[in-house]
Amino acid sequence: MSNNKNYRNAKEKIEPREYKIDDAVALLKEIKTAKFDESFDLSIRLGVDPKYPDQMVRGTVVLPHGTGRVKRVLVIASGEKQKEAQEAGADHVGGEDMVDKIKAENWFEFDVLIVTPDMMKHVGKLGKLLGPKGLMPSPKAGTVTFNVGEAVGEIKKGRVEFKVDKTGIINATVGKSSFNNEALIENSRSFINAVLKVKPVALKGKYVMSIHASTTMSPSVKLGVQDFEK
């Protein structure tokens, strides 16, 4: 009951208008009531139809201030690339043995899987296990690459992968409510600009329909799209 009351009180402080990102961040921090460090999230509704391949939107961006969460990285590679991954700070490194471990033990003690192209013939067999969990690596996401050291480094620094869902929406966490205002603003702008840069060439109509910002427990605040389309 208390949570519902806090939510209603917070919603009453949000005006039915579009906010600039600076004002939205300040407002969301002001109406925060949760006792834990909430995630700061963005929801971007696009005017695309993801069922058409030429309107699929996906990409990656390294947030300047990270996400506030250090991701566990598994690298499946061979030879010297395993050493490169270890030196870059990967949490788990291996070859076919890791493929067998995932399959035999249903082991998923990782958040991101990076694979060298030569190992995809083995990892591809795990599609039915990795796919539903959003862990299947791909070249477009930068997780199928021979540059494993660079990929691990970017992920540890705060690289975020995004992909439009079947309803035309991209949801992402771009920080924590404990971040200072400037960090949240810069992260938000970096993420939104990354989405703007991958507008499908085939799209004829409006690309970004709406953008909303929120924290884990808060109502959402609508952002002005024109504030970013410059």
Secondary structure as GFF3:
##gff-version 3
##sequence-region A 1 230
A	DSSP	alpha_helix	2	12	.	.	.	ID=ss1
A	DSSP	alpha_helix	21	30	.	.	.	ID=ss2
A	DSSP	beta_strand	39	46	.	.	.	ID=ss3
A	DSSP	three_ten_helix	53	55	.	.	.	ID=ss4
A	DSSP	beta_strand	58	62	.	.	.	ID=ss5
A	DSSP	beta_strand	73	76	.	.	.	ID=ss6
A	DSSP	alpha_helix	80	88	.	.	.	ID=ss7
A	DSSP	beta_strand	92	94	.	.	.	ID=ss8
A	DSSP	alpha_helix	96	105	.	.	.	ID=ss9
A	DSSP	beta_strand	112	115	.	.	.	ID=ss10
A	DSSP	three_ten_helix	117	119	.	.	.	ID=ss11
A	DSSP	alpha_helix	120	123	.	.	.	ID=ss12
A	DSSP	three_ten_helix	124	126	.	.	.	ID=ss13
A	DSSP	alpha_helix	127	130	.	.	.	ID=ss14
A	DSSP	three_ten_helix	131	133	.	.	.	ID=ss15
A	DSSP	alpha_helix	148	157	.	.	.	ID=ss16
A	DSSP	beta_strand	159	163	.	.	.	ID=ss17
A	DSSP	beta_strand	169	176	.	.	.	ID=ss18
A	DSSP	alpha_helix	181	197	.	.	.	ID=ss19
A	DSSP	beta_strand	208	215	.	.	.	ID=ss20
A	DSSP	beta_strand	221	223	.	.	.	ID=ss21
A	DSSP	three_ten_helix	225	227	.	.	.	ID=ss22
###
